[in-house]
Amino acid sequence: MAPAAGEPSAAAGGGEGDTEAHAVIDVSSSETDSDPDLGFGGAGKRPRRVVATAGSGREAEKRARILAAAVPPGFLDPLPRPSAPPPPPPRGRRVTRQFWNAGDYDGKPELLGGDPSLRSAFAELLDNSLDEVANGATYVNIDMLENKKDGTRMVSVEDDGGGMDPDKMRHCMSLGYSAKSKVKDTIGQYGNGFKTSTMRLGADVLVLSRSCGNGGRRRTQSIGMLSYTFLRETRKDDIIVPMIDYEKGQQYWKRMMRTTSIDWQTSLATIIEWSPYSSEAELLQEFSSIKEQGTRIIIYNLWENEQGELELDFDTDVNSYASILYLRVPSVFQMILRGKEIEHHNIIGDMMMKNHVIYKPVMTDGFPRDIDMMTDVTIGFVKDAKHHIPIQGFNVYHKNRLIKPFWRVWALPGIQGRGVIGVLEVNFVEPAHDKQDFERTNSFARLEARLNLMQKKYCIMKMEESLSRELHIERDKNKSLIERLENVQKQLETANKEQEALVDIFTEERTRRDQEVENLRTKLKEASSTIQNLLDQLNAARSCRKN
């Protein structure tokens, strides 16, 4: 709820009592090993600064760089200053909507379905929400919204996890910071991973988070904005991240001051001008779906392809990819996409003729470095392989998260190996920063070689089994044919015997008939002779009378 008129307000700066209005982070160099050099600014250019206008805290002074996976080189380089101030740019679609044209990127993106940076960006947001199961999260809801200012589409990602208090919010929005980088069994990172993922999907992001307040502290809610559009159009040399905070009083939410009222009002005004919302009341209304705790991320000015379509298809690509993204999903946790639950899909259930192989890497000294360095590999044929589906390879997970989908470790000519898939979870090989591949280490090379050998052995074994089955089938067929031939031969012999019996019967009957005919002829001849004798006697008698 907005504070009453006249209530004091403040801009979010450092901790309470800070004398400076802005916390400045120098990103010209890095003291960490995890943040790669992006070449932002290049040699000979003056260092650029990151300014969190709502305060960054002590940790926010940590020096870092923006990850290369998030922003192409030159993404936020200062524009050359003209001799005269340029006229204000027209409102509306202020900057290019194509990610690969936003900076000095010279390469060409892969096709939509194969662009790993899109998969990585979306998966990072899901990772963060799934990690919040430890803080009570029961769902993550991904949806499409409409920007009421310009009618464009926005992506909303919301969970009911523990949320972020003002300090954690600043860590989340500060470049180069990760609160989870050393936390065991976490997948995502509310640090560089969060910012790179959101900026890969869209030019601007608005984060709203509510924390229930532990340890006797009051409940808080915070709003932060990281906007490439704002920085580009206002030609900022520094990365300004406006943030505002509220704390829960006895009945109402009131503005939480970290520096001065002017700073707070400036941050609010900046957010309202460059976000999809036109007033403080509209911003606070977005907290209505968040109950006691949770985080809502709104990504807008989404990147488009050259045809003006969204790069990521949130109706098909997201659903199919998210369904296999995790090897296991807690029973209490739901992933919801545009109002429909994403059903978890285990690839192992799609296999037939499965084999289980235990892989335990061995070091150069002959012993494993860690007794837990082992994995259970399940390999088999996809059930639809008989239809020659062109799919093969291993789905490799790390700490429950899919890193390499359908990784082809054995390149085969023609249709050999088609339909052979595998699933394994390897926690002893470190994934790359974008979690779409693994670091190229000796352990990874040994794993690749072993999987290659596994697939070869499996294919050879199954081929031998298949040939053996075919040979057995042919033998059965041959045996059946022999039996049928023997039966036919017996039937033929029986028929021949029956035929011979019939011939004998026919011969006897014919002989009998011939004899009867001969007897009849003899009798007929005798009757004819008798008749003739009688005629002769009659004629003789007649002659006697006449005389």
C-alpha positions as CSV (number, residue, x, y, z in Angstrom):
1,M,0.0,0.0,0.0
2,A,1.3,3.5,-0.8
3,P,2.2,5.7,2.1
4,A,0.0,8.6,3.0
5,A,0.7,12.0,1.7
6,G,3.5,13.8,3.5
7,E,5.0,10.5,4.7
8,P,8.8,10.7,4.5
9,S,10.5,8.8,1.7
10,A,14.0,7.9,0.8
11,A,16.1,6.6,-2.1
12,A,17.6,3.2,-1.6
13,G,21.3,3.6,-1.1
14,G,23.8,1.9,1.1
15,G,23.1,0.8,4.6
16,E,21.2,3.1,7.0
17,G,23.3,6.1,8.0
18,D,25.3,6.1,4.7
19,T,26.4,9.6,3.8
20,E,26.7,8.9,0.1
21,A,23.6,8.8,-2.1
22,H,25.0,6.1,-4.4
23,A,27.2,3.1,-4.0
24,V,29.7,2.9,-6.8
25,I,31.1,-0.4,-8.1
26,D,34.2,-0.2,-10.4
27,V,33.8,-2.9,-13.1
28,S,37.0,-2.1,-14.9
29,S,38.7,-5.1,-13.5
30,S,37.9,-8.2,-11.4
31,E,39.4,-9.8,-8.3
32,T,37.4,-13.0,-8.8
33,D,38.3,-16.1,-10.8
34,S,34.8,-16.8,-11.9
35,D,34.0,-13.6,-13.9
36,P,35.6,-13.7,-17.3
37,D,37.0,-10.7,-19.1
38,L,34.5,-9.4,-21.6
39,G,36.5,-6.6,-23.1
40,F,34.0,-4.0,-22.1
41,G,35.5,-0.7,-22.9
42,G,38.8,-2.3,-24.1
43,A,42.3,-1.2,-23.4
44,G,42.8,2.5,-23.0
45,K,39.2,3.3,-22.0
46,R,38.5,4.7,-18.6
47,P,36.9,2.4,-16.0
48,R,33.1,2.4,-15.9
49,R,31.1,2.4,-12.8
50,V,28.0,0.6,-11.6
51,V,25.7,2.7,-9.5
52,A,23.0,1.1,-7.4
53,T,20.8,4.1,-6.6
54,A,19.0,2.3,-3.8
55,G,22.1,1.3,-2.0
56,S,24.4,-1.6,-2.4
57,G,25.7,-2.4,1.1
58,R,29.3,-3.4,1.8
59,E,29.2,-6.5,-0.4
60,A,28.1,-4.3,-3.3
61,E,31.6,-2.7,-3.3
62,K,33.0,-6.0,-4.6
63,R,34.5,-5.4,-8.0
64,A,33.3,-7.6,-10.9
65,R,32.4,-7.7,-14.6
66,I,29.3,-8.5,-16.6
67,L,29.4,-12.0,-18.0
68,A,30.0,-12.6,-21.6
69,A,27.1,-14.9,-21.8
70,A,24.7,-12.1,-20.9
71,V,25.8,-9.2,-23.0
72,P,27.7,-9.2,-26.3
73,P,30.9,-7.0,-26.4
74,G,30.1,-3.3,-26.6
75,F,26.6,-3.9,-25.1
76,L,26.9,-1.1,-22.6
77,D,29.9,0.9,-24.0
78,P,29.4,4.7,-23.7
79,L,28.3,6.3,-26.9
80,P,30.5,9.0,-28.3
81,R,29.4,12.4,-27.1
82,P,28.2,14.7,-29.8
83,S,29.3,18.3,-29.9
84,A,25.8,19.4,-29.2
85,P,23.2,17.6,-27.0
86,P,21.1,15.4,-29.2
87,P,17.3,15.8,-29.2
88,P,15.5,13.4,-26.9
89,P,14.8,10.1,-28.6
90,P,11.2,9.3,-29.5
91,R,9.3,7.1,-27.0
92,G,8.0,3.7,-27.9
93,R,10.4,1.1,-29.2
94,R,13.5,3.0,-28.4
95,V,16.3,0.5,-29.2
96,T,16.7,-2.5,-31.4
97,R,14.7,-5.5,-30.3
98,Q,17.3,-8.0,-31.7
99,F,19.7,-9.2,-29.0
100,W,22.5,-10.0,-31.5
101,N,22.3,-6.4,-32.9
102,A,22.2,-4.7,-29.6
103,G,26.0,-4.6,-29.2
104,D,29.0,-5.3,-31.4
105,Y,28.4,-9.0,-31.8
106,D,29.7,-10.1,-35.1
107,G,28.6,-13.8,-35.1
108,K,25.4,-15.3,-36.1
109,P,23.0,-16.9,-33.6
110,E,21.9,-20.5,-34.0
111,L,18.4,-21.4,-35.0
112,L,15.8,-20.9,-32.3
113,G,15.6,-24.5,-31.3
114,G,19.4,-24.9,-31.0
115,D,20.5,-21.6,-29.4
116,P,22.1,-22.7,-26.1
117,S,22.1,-19.2,-24.7
118,L,18.3,-19.1,-24.8
119,R,18.0,-22.5,-23.0
120,S,20.6,-21.3,-20.5
121,A,18.8,-18.1,-19.8
122,F,15.4,-19.7,-19.2
123,A,16.9,-22.6,-17.2
124,E,18.7,-20.2,-14.9
125,L,15.4,-18.6,-13.8
126,L,14.0,-22.1,-13.1
127,D,17.1,-23.0,-11.1
128,N,16.7,-20.1,-8.8
129,S,13.1,-21.0,-8.1
130,L,13.9,-24.7,-7.5
131,D,16.7,-23.7,-5.1
132,E,14.1,-21.8,-3.1
133,V,12.3,-25.1,-2.2
134,A,14.7,-25.1,0.8
135,N,13.0,-21.8,1.8
136,G,9.4,-23.1,1.3
137,A,8.9,-22.6,-2.4
138,T,6.1,-24.8,-3.8
139,Y,5.8,-23.5,-7.4
140,V,7.3,-21.4,-10.1
141,N,4.8,-19.8,-12.5
142,I,5.9,-18.6,-16.0
143,D,3.4,-16.6,-17.9
144,M,3.1,-14.0,-20.7
145,L,1.8,-10.6,-19.8
146,E,1.0,-7.5,-21.9
147,N,2.8,-4.2,-21.4
148,K,0.0,-1.7,-21.0
149,K,2.2,1.1,-22.1
150,D,3.0,-0.2,-25.6
151,G,1.1,-3.4,-26.0
152,T,4.2,-5.6,-26.3
153,R,4.6,-8.9,-24.5
154,M,6.4,-9.5,-21.3
155,V,7.6,-12.6,-19.4
156,S,6.7,-13.1,-15.8
157,V,8.5,-15.6,-13.6
158,E,7.2,-15.9,-10.0
159,D,7.8,-18.2,-7.1
160,D,6.8,-18.4,-3.5
161,G,10.3,-18.9,-2.1
162,G,11.9,-17.0,0.8
163,G,12.1,-13.8,-1.2
164,M,14.8,-11.2,-0.8
165,D,15.3,-8.5,1.8
166,P,16.7,-5.2,0.7
167,D,20.3,-6.3,1.3
168,K,19.9,-9.5,-0.7
169,M,18.1,-7.6,-3.4
170,R,21.0,-5.4,-3.9
171,H,23.3,-8.4,-4.0
172,C,21.1,-9.9,-6.6
173,M,21.1,-6.8,-8.8
174,S,24.8,-6.0,-8.4
175,L,27.1,-7.2,-11.1
176,G,29.5,-9.9,-10.2
177,Y,28.0,-11.0,-6.9
178,S,26.7,-14.5,-6.2
179,A,25.4,-15.5,-2.8
180,K,25.2,-19.2,-3.9
181,S,28.5,-19.7,-5.5
182,K,29.8,-21.6,-2.5
183,V,26.6,-23.1,-1.2
184,K,26.4,-26.8,-1.5
185,D,23.7,-28.5,-3.6
186,T,22.3,-25.3,-5.1
187,I,21.7,-25.0,-8.9
188,G,21.1,-21.4,-9.7
189,Q,22.8,-18.2,-8.7
190,Y,21.2,-15.0,-7.7
191,G,24.2,-13.2,-9.0
192,N,25.7,-13.0,-12.5
193,G,23.5,-16.0,-13.6
194,F,20.3,-14.1,-12.8
195,K,21.3,-10.9,-14.6
196,T,22.7,-12.7,-17.6
197,S,19.6,-14.8,-18.0
198,T,17.2,-12.0,-17.8
199,M,19.1,-9.8,-20.1
200,R,19.4,-12.6,-22.6
201,L,15.6,-12.9,-22.8
202,G,14.8,-9.2,-22.8
203,A,16.4,-5.7,-22.7
204,D,14.9,-4.8,-19.3
205,V,13.9,-6.6,-16.1
206,L,11.8,-5.5,-13.1
207,V,12.2,-7.5,-9.9
208,L,9.7,-7.5,-7.1
209,S,10.5,-9.5,-3.9
210,R,8.8,-9.8,-0.5
211,S,10.7,-11.2,2.5
212,C,8.8,-12.4,5.6
213,G,11.6,-11.1,7.9
214,N,13.4,-13.6,10.1
215,G,15.2,-13.1,13.3
216,G,12.8,-10.5,14.7
217,R,13.1,-8.2,11.6
218,R,10.1,-6.7,10.0
219,R,8.7,-7.9,6.7
220,T,10.0,-6.0,3.7
221,Q,9.4,-5.8,0.0
222,S,11.7,-4.3,-2.6
223,I,11.5,-3.3,-6.3
224,G,14.6,-3.1,-8.5
225,M,15.0,-2.4,-12.2
226,L,17.9,-3.3,-14.5
227,S,17.1,-1.6,-17.8
228,Y,19.3,-1.6,-20.9
229,T,16.8,0.6,-22.6
230,F,17.1,3.2,-19.9
231,L,20.9,3.1,-19.9
232,R,21.1,3.3,-23.6
233,E,18.6,6.1,-24.2
234,T,19.8,8.3,-21.4
235,R,23.4,7.7,-22.5
236,K,24.6,6.8,-19.0
237,D,28.3,6.2,-18.5
238,D,27.5,4.3,-15.3
239,I,25.2,1.4,-14.8
240,I,22.3,2.8,-12.7
241,V,20.1,0.2,-10.9
242,P,17.2,2.1,-9.2
243,M,15.7,0.3,-6.2
244,I,13.0,1.1,-3.7
245,D,12.1,-0.6,-0.5
246,Y,9.1,-0.9,1.9
247,E,8.7,-2.3,5.3
248,K,5.5,-3.6,7.0
249,G,4.3,-1.5,9.9
250,Q,1.5,-2.4,12.2
251,Q,-1.1,-2.3,9.4
252,Y,0.4,-0.8,6.3
253,W,3.4,-1.0,4.1
254,K,5.5,2.2,4.5
255,R,8.5,3.5,2.5
256,M,11.8,2.3,3.9
257,M,14.5,4.9,3.8
258,R,18.2,4.0,3.3
259,T,19.5,7.4,2.4
260,T,17.4,10.5,1.6
261,S,13.8,11.1,0.5
262,I,15.0,12.7,-2.7
263,D,17.0,9.6,-3.6
264,W,14.0,7.4,-3.0
265,Q,11.7,9.6,-5.1
266,T,14.3,9.7,-7.9
267,S,14.5,5.9,-7.9
268,L,10.7,5.6,-8.0
269,A,10.4,8.1,-10.8
270,T,13.0,6.3,-12.9
271,I,11.3,3.0,-12.4
272,I,7.9,4.4,-13.3
273,E,9.2,6.1,-16.4
274,W,11.2,3.1,-17.8
275,S,9.1,0.2,-16.5
276,P,5.7,-1.1,-17.9
277,Y,3.9,0.6,-14.9
278,S,2.7,4.1,-14.7
279,S,2.4,4.7,-11.0
280,E,3.5,3.6,-7.6
281,A,0.1,2.1,-7.0
282,E,0.4,-0.1,-10.2
283,L,3.8,-1.3,-9.0
284,L,2.5,-2.2,-5.6
285,Q,-0.4,-4.0,-7.2
286,E,2.1,-6.5,-8.7
287,F,2.7,-7.8,-5.1
288,S,-0.9,-9.0,-4.9
289,S,-0.1,-12.4,-6.2
290,I,2.7,-12.8,-3.7
291,K,1.5,-13.9,-0.3
292,E,3.8,-13.9,2.7
293,Q,7.0,-14.2,0.7
294,G,8.2,-14.7,-2.8
295,T,9.8,-13.1,-5.9
296,R,8.2,-11.9,-9.2
297,I,10.5,-11.2,-12.1
298,I,9.1,-9.3,-15.1
299,I,11.2,-9.2,-18.3
300,Y,10.1,-6.8,-20.9
301,N,11.2,-5.4,-24.3
302,L,11.8,-9.1,-25.2
303,W,14.4,-9.8,-27.9
304,E,13.0,-10.6,-31.3
305,N,14.4,-12.3,-34.4
306,E,14.7,-10.7,-37.8
307,Q,11.1,-11.6,-38.6
308,G,9.8,-9.7,-35.5
309,E,8.9,-12.9,-33.6
310,L,10.1,-13.7,-30.1
311,E,13.3,-15.6,-30.1
312,L,12.0,-18.1,-27.6
313,D,8.8,-20.0,-28.2
314,F,7.2,-20.1,-24.8
315,D,4.5,-22.5,-25.9
316,T,6.6,-25.3,-27.3
317,D,10.3,-25.0,-26.7
318,V,10.0,-24.0,-23.1
319,N,7.6,-26.8,-22.2
320,S,9.6,-29.7,-23.8
321,Y,12.9,-28.4,-22.5
322,A,11.7,-27.8,-18.9
323,S,10.1,-31.2,-18.7
324,I,13.5,-32.9,-18.8
325,L,15.6,-30.1,-17.3
326,Y,15.8,-31.8,-13.9
327,L,16.5,-35.5,-13.1
328,R,14.3,-35.2,-10.0
329,V,11.7,-32.7,-9.0
330,P,10.5,-32.5,-5.4
331,S,6.9,-33.7,-5.0
332,V,5.9,-30.5,-3.3
333,F,7.1,-28.3,-6.2
334,Q,5.2,-27.4,-9.4
335,M,6.4,-25.8,-12.6
336,I,3.6,-24.0,-14.3
337,L,3.7,-22.6,-17.8
338,R,0.9,-20.3,-18.8
339,G,-1.6,-21.9,-16.5
340,K,-0.6,-25.5,-17.2
341,E,1.7,-27.7,-15.1
342,I,4.8,-28.8,-16.8
343,E,4.9,-32.6,-16.4
344,H,8.3,-33.9,-15.3
345,H,9.6,-36.4,-17.9
346,N,12.3,-39.0,-17.1
347,I,14.1,-40.1,-20.2
348,I,14.9,-43.5,-18.6
349,G,11.2,-44.4,-18.9
350,D,11.5,-44.0,-22.7
351,M,14.2,-46.8,-22.9
352,M,14.0,-50.4,-23.8
353,M,16.7,-53.1,-23.5
354,K,18.3,-51.0,-20.8
355,N,21.8,-51.6,-19.3
356,H,23.2,-50.1,-16.1
357,V,26.9,-49.4,-15.9
358,I,28.7,-48.0,-12.9
359,Y,31.4,-45.6,-13.9
360,K,34.1,-44.7,-11.3
361,P,36.9,-42.6,-12.7
362,V,40.4,-43.7,-11.8
363,M,43.2,-41.2,-11.4
364,T,46.8,-41.6,-12.7
365,D,47.8,-43.3,-9.5
366,G,45.2,-46.0,-10.0
367,F,42.9,-44.8,-7.2
368,P,39.8,-42.5,-7.3
369,R,40.4,-39.1,-5.8
370,D,37.1,-39.3,-4.0
371,I,35.2,-42.5,-3.1
372,D,32.0,-40.6,-4.1
373,M,33.3,-40.0,-7.6
374,M,31.0,-42.5,-9.4
375,T,27.9,-42.5,-11.4
376,D,25.2,-44.9,-12.5
377,V,24.9,-44.8,-16.3
378,T,21.7,-46.0,-17.8
379,I,21.9,-46.8,-21.6
380,G,19.4,-48.3,-23.9
381,F,17.3,-47.9,-27.1
382,V,14.6,-45.3,-27.3
383,K,11.3,-47.1,-27.6
384,D,10.5,-45.5,-31.0
385,A,13.9,-46.4,-32.4
386,K,12.2,-48.9,-34.7
387,H,10.7,-45.9,-36.5
388,H,14.2,-44.6,-37.1
389,I,13.8,-41.5,-35.0
390,P,17.0,-39.5,-35.5
391,I,17.9,-39.2,-31.8
392,Q,20.8,-40.5,-29.9
393,G,23.3,-39.4,-27.2
394,F,23.6,-39.0,-23.5
395,N,21.6,-36.7,-21.2
396,V,24.2,-35.6,-18.7
397,Y,23.1,-34.0,-15.4
398,H,25.0,-32.2,-12.7
399,K,23.5,-31.9,-9.3
400,N,20.1,-32.8,-10.7
401,R,20.3,-30.2,-13.6
402,L,20.6,-31.1,-17.3
403,I,23.8,-29.8,-18.7
404,K,24.3,-31.6,-22.0
405,P,21.1,-32.9,-23.7
406,F,21.6,-35.8,-26.1
407,W,25.3,-35.5,-26.1
408,R,26.8,-37.4,-29.1
409,V,30.1,-38.9,-28.0
410,W,30.4,-41.3,-30.9
411,A,29.9,-40.0,-34.4
412,L,28.6,-42.9,-36.5
413,P,28.0,-43.0,-40.3
414,G,24.6,-43.6,-41.7
415,I,22.0,-44.9,-39.3
416,Q,24.4,-46.7,-36.9
417,G,23.9,-45.9,-33.3
418,R,20.6,-44.2,-34.0
419,G,18.1,-44.5,-31.2
420,V,20.8,-45.3,-28.5
421,I,20.4,-42.9,-25.6
422,G,21.7,-42.7,-22.1
423,V,21.2,-40.8,-18.8
424,L,23.7,-40.1,-16.1
425,E,24.4,-37.6,-13.3
426,V,28.0,-36.5,-12.8
427,N,28.7,-34.3,-9.8
428,F,32.5,-34.6,-10.0
429,V,32.8,-32.7,-13.2
430,E,32.3,-28.9,-13.1
431,P,29.8,-27.4,-15.6
432,A,30.7,-24.3,-17.6
433,H,29.3,-21.0,-16.4
434,D,26.3,-21.1,-18.7
435,K,25.6,-24.6,-17.5
436,Q,25.2,-25.8,-21.2
437,D,28.5,-27.6,-21.2
438,F,31.3,-28.8,-18.9
439,E,34.7,-27.4,-18.2
440,R,37.2,-29.0,-20.4
441,T,39.2,-30.8,-17.7
442,N,41.0,-34.2,-17.6
443,S,38.0,-35.6,-15.7
444,F,35.7,-34.5,-18.5
445,A,37.9,-35.9,-21.2
446,R,38.0,-39.3,-19.3
447,L,34.3,-39.2,-19.0
448,E,33.8,-38.6,-22.7
449,A,36.2,-41.4,-23.6
450,R,34.4,-43.8,-21.2
451,L,30.9,-42.9,-22.5
452,N,32.2,-43.4,-26.1
453,L,33.5,-46.8,-25.1
454,M,30.2,-47.6,-23.3
455,Q,28.2,-46.8,-26.4
456,K,30.4,-48.8,-28.6
457,K,30.2,-51.8,-26.4
458,Y,26.5,-51.4,-26.0
459,C,26.0,-51.2,-29.7
460,I,28.2,-54.2,-30.4
461,M,26.6,-56.2,-27.6
462,K,23.1,-55.4,-28.8
463,M,24.1,-56.1,-32.4
464,E,25.4,-59.5,-31.4
465,E,22.3,-60.1,-29.4
466,S,20.2,-59.0,-32.3
467,L,22.1,-61.3,-34.7
468,S,21.8,-64.1,-32.2
469,R,18.1,-63.6,-32.0
470,E,17.8,-63.4,-35.7
471,L,19.9,-66.6,-36.1
472,H,17.7,-68.4,-33.5
473,I,14.6,-67.2,-35.3
474,E,16.0,-68.4,-38.6
475,R,16.8,-71.8,-37.0
476,D,13.3,-72.0,-35.7
477,K,11.9,-71.1,-39.1
478,N,14.2,-73.8,-40.7
479,K,13.0,-76.4,-38.2
480,S,9.4,-75.5,-38.8
481,L,9.9,-75.8,-42.6
482,I,11.6,-79.2,-42.2
483,E,8.6,-80.4,-40.1
484,R,6.2,-79.0,-42.6
485,L,8.1,-80.8,-45.4
486,E,8.0,-84.1,-43.5
487,N,4.3,-83.7,-43.0
488,V,3.8,-83.0,-46.7
489,Q,5.8,-86.0,-47.6
490,K,3.8,-88.2,-45.3
491,Q,0.6,-86.8,-46.8
492,L,2.0,-87.5,-50.3
493,E,2.8,-91.1,-49.4
494,T,-0.7,-91.6,-47.9
495,A,-2.2,-90.0,-51.1
496,N,-0.1,-92.4,-53.3
497,K,-1.3,-95.4,-51.3
498,E,-4.8,-94.2,-51.6
499,Q,-4.4,-93.7,-55.3
500,E,-2.9,-97.2,-55.7
501,A,-5.9,-98.7,-53.8
502,L,-8.3,-96.8,-56.0
503,V,-6.6,-98.0,-59.1
504,D,-6.9,-101.6,-57.9
505,I,-10.5,-101.1,-57.1
506,F,-11.1,-99.5,-60.5
507,T,-9.3,-102.4,-62.3
508,E,-11.3,-105.1,-60.5
509,E,-14.6,-103.2,-61.2
510,R,-13.7,-102.9,-64.9
511,T,-12.8,-106.6,-65.2
512,R,-16.1,-107.5,-63.6
513,R,-18.0,-105.2,-65.9
514,D,-16.2,-106.6,-69.0
515,Q,-17.1,-110.1,-67.9
516,E,-20.8,-109.1,-67.4
517,V,-20.8,-107.6,-70.9
518,E,-19.3,-110.8,-72.4
519,N,-21.9,-112.9,-70.6
520,L,-24.7,-110.7,-71.9
521,R,-23.3,-110.9,-75.4
522,T,-23.2,-114.7,-75.2
523,K,-26.8,-114.9,-73.9
524,L,-27.9,-112.5,-76.6
525,K,-26.3,-114.7,-79.2
526,E,-28.0,-117.8,-77.8
527,A,-31.3,-116.0,-77.7
528,S,-30.9,-114.9,-81.3
529,S,-30.1,-118.5,-82.4
530,T,-33.2,-119.8,-80.5
531,I,-35.3,-117.2,-82.2
532,Q,-34.0,-118.1,-85.6
533,N,-34.6,-121.8,-85.0
534,L,-38.2,-121.0,-84.0
535,L,-38.6,-118.9,-87.1
536,D,-37.4,-121.7,-89.3
537,Q,-39.7,-124.2,-87.7
538,L,-42.6,-121.8,-88.1
539,N,-41.9,-121.3,-91.8
540,A,-41.6,-125.1,-92.2
541,A,-45.0,-125.6,-90.6
542,R,-46.6,-123.0,-92.8
543,S,-45.2,-124.7,-96.0
544,C,-46.7,-128.1,-94.9
545,R,-50.1,-126.6,-94.6
546,K,-50.1,-125.2,-98.0
547,N,-49.2,-128.5,-99.5
